[in-house]
Each structure stands twice: as structure tokens, then as C-alpha cells.
Amino acid sequence: MGEEIEKGATETCHVVRLNRFAGLRHRVGHGHSTIYRRMAEGKFPRQMQVGGDAVA
């Protein structure tokens, strides 16, 4: 679930990028309804709690 980047000669770490909803809509070119419907169908990653009331 994320991309791997080289960290030194022997270590690899995973980077997870979280997008806020407004940026995500712009990036994928779909509206709220389409994104929420695809989340419900399991065809799009679900939201994650990132703190307080914020999700990404």
C-alpha cells in the first residue's frame, strides 16, 4: 500500500500518501457522489482518520 523508497544501502521504507478530499476530487476528476459510491463498492480506498475530525 504505498511506494517503497531506498533508505541507505540496506533499508527500505514505505511511504503512504494521504490526500484530502478536495485535492483528491481534482486529482481523479470525479465528484463526491462517485467517490463515495466507489468507496462503498470497495473499488476505491476508504477514508482514514488523521486526527480530530479530519480524514484523508
PDB file of N, H, CA, C and O in Angstrom:
ATOM      1  N   MET A   1       0.841  -1.174   0.000  1.00  0.00           N
ATOM      2  CA  MET A   1       0.000   0.000   0.000  1.00  0.00           C
ATOM      3  C   MET A   1       0.878   1.225   0.000  1.00  0.00           C
ATOM      4  O   MET A   1       0.712   1.866   1.038  1.00  0.00           O
ATOM      5  N   GLY A   2       1.581   1.654  -0.656  1.00  0.00           N
ATOM      6  H   GLY A   2       1.716   1.134  -1.499  1.00  0.00           H
ATOM      7  CA  GLY A   2       2.461   2.790  -0.637  1.00  0.00           C
ATOM      8  C   GLY A   2       3.628   2.469  -1.502  1.00  0.00           C
ATOM      9  O   GLY A   2       3.794   1.337  -1.957  1.00  0.00           O
ATOM     10  N   GLU A   3       4.428   3.447  -1.727  1.00  0.00           N
ATOM     11  H   GLU A   3       4.294   4.367  -1.358  1.00  0.00           H
ATOM     12  CA  GLU A   3       5.583   3.196  -2.570  1.00  0.00           C
ATOM     13  C   GLU A   3       6.807   2.974  -1.711  1.00  0.00           C
ATOM     14  O   GLU A   3       6.903   3.489  -0.597  1.00  0.00           O
ATOM     15  N   GLU A   4       7.719   2.221  -2.225  1.00  0.00           N
ATOM     16  H   GLU A   4       7.641   1.803  -3.130  1.00  0.00           H
ATOM     17  CA  GLU A   4       8.953   1.956  -1.489  1.00  0.00           C
ATOM     18  C   GLU A   4      10.023   2.921  -1.957  1.00  0.00           C
ATOM     19  O   GLU A   4      10.134   3.216  -3.147  1.00  0.00           O
ATOM     20  N   ILE A   5      10.804   3.407  -1.015  1.00  0.00           N
ATOM     21  H   ILE A   5      10.713   3.168  -0.049  1.00  0.00           H
ATOM     22  CA  ILE A   5      11.937   4.251  -1.368  1.00  0.00           C
ATOM     23  C   ILE A   5      13.172   3.682  -0.691  1.00  0.00           C
ATOM     24  O   ILE A   5      13.087   3.091   0.386  1.00  0.00           O
ATOM     25  N   GLU A   6      14.293   3.859  -1.316  1.00  0.00           N
ATOM     26  H   GLU A   6      14.363   4.339  -2.191  1.00  0.00           H
ATOM     27  CA  GLU A   6      15.555   3.376  -0.752  1.00  0.00           C
ATOM     28  C   GLU A   6      15.966   4.295   0.385  1.00  0.00           C
ATOM     29  O   GLU A   6      15.923   5.518   0.249  1.00  0.00           O
ATOM     30  N   LYS A   7      16.361   3.713   1.495  1.00  0.00           N
ATOM     31  H   LYS A   7      16.395   2.720   1.606  1.00  0.00           H
ATOM     32  CA  LYS A   7      16.819   4.477   2.651  1.00  0.00           C
ATOM     33  C   LYS A   7      18.150   3.872   3.061  1.00  0.00           C
ATOM     34  O   LYS A   7      18.195   2.943   3.868  1.00  0.00           O
ATOM     35  N   GLY A   8      19.192   4.382   2.525  1.00  0.00           N
ATOM     36  H   GLY A   8      19.155   5.137   1.870  1.00  0.00           H
ATOM     37  CA  GLY A   8      20.502   3.820   2.805  1.00  0.00           C
ATOM     38  C   GLY A   8      20.748   2.593   1.946  1.00  0.00           C
ATOM     39  O   GLY A   8      19.985   2.317   1.020  1.00  0.00           O
ATOM     40  N   ALA A   9      21.800   1.861   2.244  1.00  0.00           N
ATOM     41  H   ALA A   9      22.420   2.085   2.995  1.00  0.00           H
ATOM     42  CA  ALA A   9      22.179   0.721   1.423  1.00  0.00           C
ATOM     43  C   ALA A   9      21.332  -0.515   1.691  1.00  0.00           C
ATOM     44  O   ALA A   9      21.105  -1.311   0.780  1.00  0.00           O
ATOM     45  N   THR A  10      20.861  -0.690   2.925  1.00  0.00           N
ATOM     46  H   THR A  10      21.046  -0.043   3.664  1.00  0.00           H
ATOM     47  CA  THR A  10      20.172  -1.940   3.251  1.00  0.00           C
ATOM     48  C   THR A  10      18.736  -1.758   3.725  1.00  0.00           C
ATOM     49  O   THR A  10      18.039  -2.751   3.934  1.00  0.00           O
ATOM     50  N   GLU A  11      18.273  -0.532   3.900  1.00  0.00           N
ATOM     51  H   GLU A  11      18.839   0.275   3.731  1.00  0.00           H
ATOM     52  CA  GLU A  11      16.926  -0.304   4.428  1.00  0.00           C
ATOM     53  C   GLU A  11      15.974   0.169   3.336  1.00  0.00           C
ATOM     54  O   GLU A  11      16.365   0.918   2.440  1.00  0.00           O
ATOM     55  N   THR A  12      14.746  -0.266   3.417  1.00  0.00           N
ATOM     56  H   THR A  12      14.429  -0.874   4.145  1.00  0.00           H
ATOM     57  CA  THR A  12      13.683   0.219   2.548  1.00  0.00           C
ATOM     58  C   THR A  12      12.545   0.661   3.451  1.00  0.00           C
ATOM     59  O   THR A  12      12.194  -0.043   4.398  1.00  0.00           O
ATOM     60  N   CYS A  13      11.965   1.819   3.168  1.00  0.00           N
ATOM     61  H   CYS A  13      12.250   2.391   2.398  1.00  0.00           H
ATOM     62  CA  CYS A  13      10.823   2.258   3.962  1.00  0.00           C
ATOM     63  C   CYS A  13       9.646   2.507   3.022  1.00  0.00           C
ATOM     64  O   CYS A  13       9.837   2.829   1.850  1.00  0.00           O
ATOM     65  N   HIS A  14       8.442   2.356   3.538  1.00  0.00           N
ATOM     66  H   HIS A  14       8.287   2.094   4.490  1.00  0.00           H
ATOM     67  CA  HIS A  14       7.231   2.568   2.760  1.00  0.00           C
ATOM     68  C   HIS A  14       6.701   3.962   3.029  1.00  0.00           C
ATOM     69  O   HIS A  14       6.673   4.417   4.172  1.00  0.00           O
ATOM     70  N   VAL A  15       6.281   4.638   1.967  1.00  0.00           N
ATOM     71  H   VAL A  15       6.304   4.269   1.039  1.00  0.00           H
ATOM     72  CA  VAL A  15       5.721   5.976   2.085  1.00  0.00           C
ATOM     73  C   VAL A  15       4.249   5.889   1.697  1.00  0.00           C
ATOM     74  O   VAL A  15       3.914   5.402   0.618  1.00  0.00           O
ATOM     75  N   VAL A  16       3.383   6.357   2.571  1.00  0.00           N
ATOM     76  H   VAL A  16       3.655   6.752   3.448  1.00  0.00           H
ATOM     77  CA  VAL A  16       1.954   6.386   2.289  1.00  0.00           C
ATOM     78  C   VAL A  16       1.560   7.837   2.100  1.00  0.00           C
ATOM     79  O   VAL A  16       1.825   8.678   2.959  1.00  0.00           O
ATOM     80  N   ARG A  17       0.932   8.128   0.982  1.00  0.00           N
ATOM     81  H   ARG A  17       0.716   7.445   0.284  1.00  0.00           H
ATOM     82  CA  ARG A  17       0.487   9.493   0.713  1.00  0.00           C
ATOM     83  C   ARG A  17      -1.007   9.580   0.951  1.00  0.00           C
ATOM     84  O   ARG A  17      -1.783   8.806   0.391  1.00  0.00           O
ATOM     85  N   LEU A  18      -1.401  10.523   1.784  1.00  0.00           N
ATOM     86  H   LEU A  18      -0.770  11.152   2.239  1.00  0.00           H
ATOM     87  CA  LEU A  18      -2.810  10.729   2.085  1.00  0.00           C
ATOM     88  C   LEU A  18      -3.272  12.011   1.415  1.00  0.00           C
ATOM     89  O   LEU A  18      -2.598  13.037   1.502  1.00  0.00           O
ATOM     90  N   ASN A  19      -4.404  11.957   0.757  1.00  0.00           N
ATOM     91  H   ASN A  19      -4.951  11.123   0.687  1.00  0.00           H
ATOM     92  CA  ASN A  19      -4.961  13.118   0.058  1.00  0.00           C
ATOM     93  C   ASN A  19      -6.226  13.578   0.759  1.00  0.00           C
ATOM     94  O   ASN A  19      -7.065  12.761   1.141  1.00  0.00           O
ATOM     95  N   ARG A  20      -6.363  14.879   0.927  1.00  0.00           N
ATOM     96  H   ARG A  20      -5.682  15.542   0.617  1.00  0.00           H
ATOM     97  CA  ARG A  20      -7.622  15.425   1.435  1.00  0.00           C
ATOM     98  C   ARG A  20      -8.636  15.394   0.311  1.00  0.00           C
ATOM     99  O   ARG A  20      -8.255  15.307  -0.857  1.00  0.00           O
ATOM    100  N   PHE A  21      -9.918  15.462   0.634  1.00  0.00           N
ATOM    101  H   PHE A  21     -10.227  15.532   1.582  1.00  0.00           H
ATOM    102  CA  PHE A  21     -10.969  15.215  -0.336  1.00  0.00           C
ATOM    103  C   PHE A  21     -10.953  16.192  -1.511  1.00  0.00           C
ATOM    104  O   PHE A  21     -11.102  15.773  -2.659  1.00  0.00           O
ATOM    105  N   ALA A  22     -10.778  17.467  -1.246  1.00  0.00           N
ATOM    106  H   ALA A  22     -10.657  17.807  -0.314  1.00  0.00           H
ATOM    107  CA  ALA A  22     -10.791  18.451  -2.335  1.00  0.00           C
ATOM    108  C   ALA A  22      -9.670  18.180  -3.334  1.00  0.00           C
ATOM    109  O   ALA A  22      -9.884  18.243  -4.545  1.00  0.00           O
ATOM    110  N   GLY A  23      -8.487  17.883  -2.833  1.00  0.00           N
ATOM    111  H   GLY A  23      -8.313  17.833  -1.850  1.00  0.00           H
ATOM    112  CA  GLY A  23      -7.372  17.568  -3.723  1.00  0.00           C
ATOM    113  C   GLY A  23      -7.591  16.262  -4.463  1.00  0.00           C
ATOM    114  O   GLY A  23      -7.198  16.125  -5.622  1.00  0.00           O
ATOM    115  N   LEU A  24      -8.210  15.312  -3.804  1.00  0.00           N
ATOM    116  H   LEU A  24      -8.529  15.423  -2.862  1.00  0.00           H
ATOM    117  CA  LEU A  24      -8.499  14.024  -4.413  1.00  0.00           C
ATOM    118  C   LEU A  24      -9.493  14.190  -5.555  1.00  0.00           C
ATOM    119  O   LEU A  24      -9.301  13.619  -6.629  1.00  0.00           O
ATOM    120  N   ARG A  25     -10.542  14.957  -5.339  1.00  0.00           N
ATOM    121  H   ARG A  25     -10.698  15.420  -4.467  1.00  0.00           H
ATOM    122  CA  ARG A  25     -11.538  15.188  -6.400  1.00  0.00           C
ATOM    123  C   ARG A  25     -10.867  15.780  -7.625  1.00  0.00           C
ATOM    124  O   ARG A  25     -11.141  15.365  -8.751  1.00  0.00           O
ATOM    125  N   HIS A  26     -10.002  16.735  -7.410  1.00  0.00           N
ATOM    126  H   HIS A  26      -9.779  17.072  -6.496  1.00  0.00           H
ATOM    127  CA  HIS A  26      -9.291  17.365  -8.529  1.00  0.00           C
ATOM    128  C   HIS A  26      -8.388  16.353  -9.223  1.00  0.00           C
ATOM    129  O   HIS A  26      -8.305  16.332 -10.451  1.00  0.00           O
ATOM    130  N   ARG A  27      -7.723  15.530  -8.454  1.00  0.00           N
ATOM    131  H   ARG A  27      -7.791  15.547  -7.456  1.00  0.00           H
ATOM    132  CA  ARG A  27      -6.759  14.582  -9.000  1.00  0.00           C
ATOM    133  C   ARG A  27      -7.412  13.467  -9.824  1.00  0.00           C
ATOM    134  O   ARG A  27      -6.913  13.113 -10.892  1.00  0.00           O
ATOM    135  N   VAL A  28      -8.533  12.910  -9.328  1.00  0.00           N
ATOM    136  H   VAL A  28      -8.939  13.198  -8.460  1.00  0.00           H
ATOM    137  CA  VAL A  28      -9.164  11.794 -10.035  1.00  0.00           C
ATOM    138  C   VAL A  28     -10.251  12.245 -11.002  1.00  0.00           C
ATOM    139  O   VAL A  28     -10.670  11.469 -11.862  1.00  0.00           O
ATOM    140  N   GLY A  29     -10.712  13.477 -10.877  1.00  0.00           N
ATOM    141  H   GLY A  29     -10.372  14.107 -10.178  1.00  0.00           H
ATOM    142  CA  GLY A  29     -11.701  14.000 -11.813  1.00  0.00           C
ATOM    143  C   GLY A  29     -13.117  13.492 -11.604  1.00  0.00           C
ATOM    144  O   GLY A  29     -13.907  13.480 -12.548  1.00  0.00           O
ATOM    145  N   HIS A  30     -13.457  13.069 -10.384  1.00  0.00           N
ATOM    146  H   HIS A  30     -12.815  13.079  -9.618  1.00  0.00           H
ATOM    147  CA  HIS A  30     -14.808  12.603 -10.075  1.00  0.00           C
ATOM    148  C   HIS A  30     -15.392  13.469  -8.968  1.00  0.00           C
ATOM    149  O   HIS A  30     -14.657  14.095  -8.205  1.00  0.00           O
ATOM    150  N   GLY A  31     -16.706  13.499  -8.886  1.00  0.00           N
ATOM    151  H   GLY A  31     -17.303  12.991  -9.506  1.00  0.00           H
ATOM    152  CA  GLY A  31     -17.400  14.258  -7.854  1.00  0.00           C
ATOM    153  C   GLY A  31     -17.547  13.457  -6.573  1.00  0.00           C
ATOM    154  O   GLY A  31     -17.165  12.289  -6.502  1.00  0.00           O
ATOM    155  N   HIS A  32     -18.116  14.114  -5.550  1.00  0.00           N
ATOM    156  H   HIS A  32     -18.426  15.063  -5.608  1.00  0.00           H
ATOM    157  CA  HIS A  32     -18.318  13.481  -4.249  1.00  0.00           C
ATOM    158  C   HIS A  32     -19.088  12.170  -4.355  1.00  0.00           C
ATOM    159  O   HIS A  32     -18.669  11.148  -3.813  1.00  0.00           O
ATOM    160  N   SER A  33     -20.217  12.210  -5.058  1.00  0.00           N
ATOM    161  H   SER A  33     -20.558  13.040  -5.499  1.00  0.00           H
ATOM    162  CA  SER A  33     -21.096  11.039  -5.127  1.00  0.00           C
ATOM    163  C   SER A  33     -20.392   9.836  -5.724  1.00  0.00           C
ATOM    164  O   SER A  33     -20.518   8.721  -5.216  1.00  0.00           O
ATOM    165  N   THR A  34     -19.654  10.055  -6.795  1.00  0.00           N
ATOM    166  H   THR A  34     -19.551  10.960  -7.208  1.00  0.00           H
ATOM    167  CA  THR A  34     -18.956   8.955  -7.455  1.00  0.00           C
ATOM    168  C   THR A  34     -17.891   8.363  -6.547  1.00  0.00           C
ATOM    169  O   THR A  34     -17.759   7.142  -6.456  1.00  0.00           O
ATOM    170  N   ILE A  35     -17.136   9.213  -5.882  1.00  0.00           N
ATOM    171  H   ILE A  35     -17.243  10.205  -5.956  1.00  0.00           H
ATOM    172  CA  ILE A  35     -16.073   8.731  -4.992  1.00  0.00           C
ATOM    173  C   ILE A  35     -16.671   7.944  -3.831  1.00  0.00           C
ATOM    174  O   ILE A  35     -16.193   6.853  -3.519  1.00  0.00           O
ATOM    175  N   TYR A  36     -17.722   8.484  -3.178  1.00  0.00           N
ATOM    176  H   TYR A  36     -18.111   9.370  -3.431  1.00  0.00           H
ATOM    177  CA  TYR A  36     -18.349   7.768  -2.058  1.00  0.00           C
ATOM    178  C   TYR A  36     -18.969   6.447  -2.513  1.00  0.00           C
ATOM    179  O   TYR A  36     -18.890   5.449  -1.797  1.00  0.00           O
ATOM    180  N   ARG A  37     -19.584   6.431  -3.697  1.00  0.00           N
ATOM    181  H   ARG A  37     -19.648   7.242  -4.279  1.00  0.00           H
ATOM    182  CA  ARG A  37     -20.182   5.199  -4.212  1.00  0.00           C
ATOM    183  C   ARG A  37     -19.100   4.148  -4.455  1.00  0.00           C
ATOM    184  O   ARG A  37     -19.288   2.977  -4.126  1.00  0.00           O
ATOM    185  N   ARG A  38     -17.973   4.560  -5.027  1.00  0.00           N
ATOM    186  H   ARG A  38     -17.820   5.511  -5.294  1.00  0.00           H
ATOM    187  CA  ARG A  38     -16.890   3.607  -5.277  1.00  0.00           C
ATOM    188  C   ARG A  38     -16.263   3.117  -3.973  1.00  0.00           C
ATOM    189  O   ARG A  38     -15.822   1.969  -3.900  1.00  0.00           O
ATOM    190  N   MET A  39     -16.215   3.959  -2.950  1.00  0.00           N
ATOM    191  H   MET A  39     -16.573   4.891  -3.009  1.00  0.00           H
ATOM    192  CA  MET A  39     -15.744   3.504  -1.634  1.00  0.00           C
ATOM    193  C   MET A  39     -16.663   2.415  -1.107  1.00  0.00           C
ATOM    194  O   MET A  39     -16.197   1.393  -0.602  1.00  0.00           O
ATOM    195  N   ALA A  40     -17.978   2.632  -1.224  1.00  0.00           N
ATOM    196  H   ALA A  40     -18.357   3.461  -1.635  1.00  0.00           H
ATOM    197  CA  ALA A  40     -18.957   1.664  -0.732  1.00  0.00           C
ATOM    198  C   ALA A  40     -18.869   0.346  -1.501  1.00  0.00           C
ATOM    199  O   ALA A  40     -19.092  -0.719  -0.927  1.00  0.00           O
ATOM    200  N   GLU A  41     -18.548   0.409  -2.790  1.00  0.00           N
ATOM    201  H   GLU A  41     -18.367   1.275  -3.257  1.00  0.00           H
ATOM    202  CA  GLU A  41     -18.424  -0.793  -3.619  1.00  0.00           C
ATOM    203  C   GLU A  41     -17.090  -1.502  -3.415  1.00  0.00           C
ATOM    204  O   GLU A  41     -16.897  -2.618  -3.897  1.00  0.00           O
ATOM    205  N   GLY A  42     -16.174  -0.860  -2.706  1.00  0.00           N
ATOM    206  H   GLY A  42     -16.331   0.046  -2.315  1.00  0.00           H
ATOM    207  CA  GLY A  42     -14.852  -1.443  -2.498  1.00  0.00           C
ATOM    208  C   GLY A  42     -13.917  -1.239  -3.677  1.00  0.00           C
ATOM    209  O   GLY A  42     -12.901  -1.926  -3.782  1.00  0.00           O
ATOM    210  N   LYS A  43     -14.242  -0.306  -4.567  1.00  0.00           N
ATOM    211  H   LYS A  43     -15.067   0.252  -4.482  1.00  0.00           H
ATOM    212  CA  LYS A  43     -13.425  -0.040  -5.751  1.00  0.00           C
ATOM    213  C   LYS A  43     -12.506   1.170  -5.567  1.00  0.00           C
ATOM    214  O   LYS A  43     -11.783   1.557  -6.485  1.00  0.00           O
ATOM    215  N   PHE A  44     -12.544   1.751  -4.391  1.00  0.00           N
ATOM    216  H   PHE A  44     -13.131   1.436  -3.645  1.00  0.00           H
ATOM    217  CA  PHE A  44     -11.742   2.944  -4.101  1.00  0.00           C
ATOM    218  C   PHE A  44     -11.335   2.859  -2.638  1.00  0.00           C
ATOM    219  O   PHE A  44     -12.130   2.397  -1.820  1.00  0.00           O
ATOM    220  N   PRO A  45     -10.127   3.287  -2.272  1.00  0.00           N
ATOM    221  CA  PRO A  45      -9.696   3.202  -0.869  1.00  0.00           C
ATOM    222  C   PRO A  45     -10.610   4.000   0.058  1.00  0.00           C
ATOM    223  O   PRO A  45     -11.073   5.085  -0.294  1.00  0.00           O
ATOM    224  N   ARG A  46     -10.863   3.451   1.243  1.00  0.00           N
ATOM    225  H   ARG A  46     -10.487   2.570   1.529  1.00  0.00           H
ATOM    226  CA  ARG A  46     -11.702   4.114   2.233  1.00  0.00           C
ATOM    227  C   ARG A  46     -10.931   5.260   2.883  1.00  0.00           C
ATOM    228  O   ARG A  46      -9.705   5.335   2.799  1.00  0.00           O
ATOM    229  N   GLN A  47     -11.673   6.141   3.527  1.00  0.00           N
ATOM    230  H   GLN A  47     -12.669   6.080   3.596  1.00  0.00           H
ATOM    231  CA  GLN A  47     -11.069   7.255   4.240  1.00  0.00           C
ATOM    232  C   GLN A  47     -10.389   6.756   5.508  1.00  0.00           C
ATOM    233  O   GLN A  47     -10.769   5.729   6.070  1.00  0.00           O
ATOM    234  N   MET A  48      -9.377   7.499   5.949  1.00  0.00           N
ATOM    235  H   MET A  48      -9.068   8.333   5.492  1.00  0.00           H
ATOM    236  CA  MET A  48      -8.675   7.190   7.191  1.00  0.00           C
ATOM    237  C   MET A  48      -8.754   8.403   8.098  1.00  0.00           C
ATOM    238  O   MET A  48      -8.642   9.537   7.634  1.00  0.00           O
ATOM    239  N   GLN A  49      -8.945   8.172   9.382  1.00  0.00           N
ATOM    240  H   GLN A  49      -9.036   7.250   9.759  1.00  0.00           H
ATOM    241  CA  GLN A  49      -8.935   9.249  10.371  1.00  0.00           C
ATOM    242  C   GLN A  49      -7.500   9.710  10.555  1.00  0.00           C
ATOM    243  O   GLN A  49      -6.622   8.896  10.841  1.00  0.00           O
ATOM    244  N   VAL A  50      -7.247  11.009  10.396  1.00  0.00           N
ATOM    245  H   VAL A  50      -7.960  11.670  10.164  1.00  0.00           H
ATOM    246  CA  VAL A  50      -5.886  11.526  10.548  1.00  0.00           C
ATOM    247  C   VAL A  50      -5.735  12.444  11.755  1.00  0.00           C
ATOM    248  O   VAL A  50      -4.646  12.955  12.017  1.00  0.00           O
ATOM    249  N   GLY A  51      -6.820  12.652  12.486  1.00  0.00           N
ATOM    250  H   GLY A  51      -7.704  12.236  12.273  1.00  0.00           H
ATOM    251  CA  GLY A  51      -6.749  13.459  13.696  1.00  0.00           C
ATOM    252  C   GLY A  51      -7.993  14.299  13.873  1.00  0.00           C
ATOM    253  O   GLY A  51      -8.459  14.945  12.934  1.00  0.00           O
ATOM    254  N   GLY A  52      -8.528  14.288  15.076  1.00  0.00           N
ATOM    255  H   GLY A  52      -8.149  13.764  15.838  1.00  0.00           H
ATOM    256  CA  GLY A  52      -9.728  15.082  15.347  1.00  0.00           C
ATOM    257  C   GLY A  52     -10.850  14.681  14.410  1.00  0.00           C
ATOM    258  O   GLY A  52     -11.204  13.506  14.315  1.00  0.00           O
ATOM    259  N   ASP A  53     -11.405  15.658  13.723  1.00  0.00           N
ATOM    260  H   ASP A  53     -11.117  16.613  13.800  1.00  0.00           H
ATOM    261  CA  ASP A  53     -12.465  15.390  12.754  1.00  0.00           C
ATOM    262  C   ASP A  53     -11.939  15.273  11.334  1.00  0.00           C
ATOM    263  O   ASP A  53     -12.722  15.160  10.391  1.00  0.00           O
ATOM    264  N   ALA A  54     -10.624  15.299  11.170  1.00  0.00           N
ATOM    265  H   ALA A  54      -9.988  15.391  11.936  1.00  0.00           H
ATOM    266  CA  ALA A  54     -10.027  15.280   9.835  1.00  0.00           C
ATOM    267  C   ALA A  54      -9.868  13.853   9.308  1.00  0.00           C
ATOM    268  O   ALA A  54      -9.455  12.944  10.028  1.00  0.00           O
ATOM    269  N   VAL A  55     -10.207  13.689   8.042  1.00  0.00           N
ATOM    270  H   VAL A  55     -10.543  14.428   7.457  1.00  0.00           H
ATOM    271  CA  VAL A  55      -9.988  12.414   7.356  1.00  0.00           C
ATOM    272  C   VAL A  55      -9.232  12.684   6.061  1.00  0.00           C
ATOM    273  O   VAL A  55      -9.245  13.797   5.534  1.00  0.00           O
ATOM    274  N   ALA A  56      -8.586  11.661   5.571  1.00  0.00           N
ATOM    275  H   ALA A  56      -8.576  10.757   5.999  1.00  0.00           H
ATOM    276  CA  ALA A  56      -7.847  11.792   4.312  1.00  0.00           C
ATOM    277  C   ALA A  56      -7.985  10.499   3.535  1.00  0.00           C
ATOM    278  O   ALA A  56      -7.443  10.377   2.437  1.00  0.00           O
TER     279      ALA A  56
END
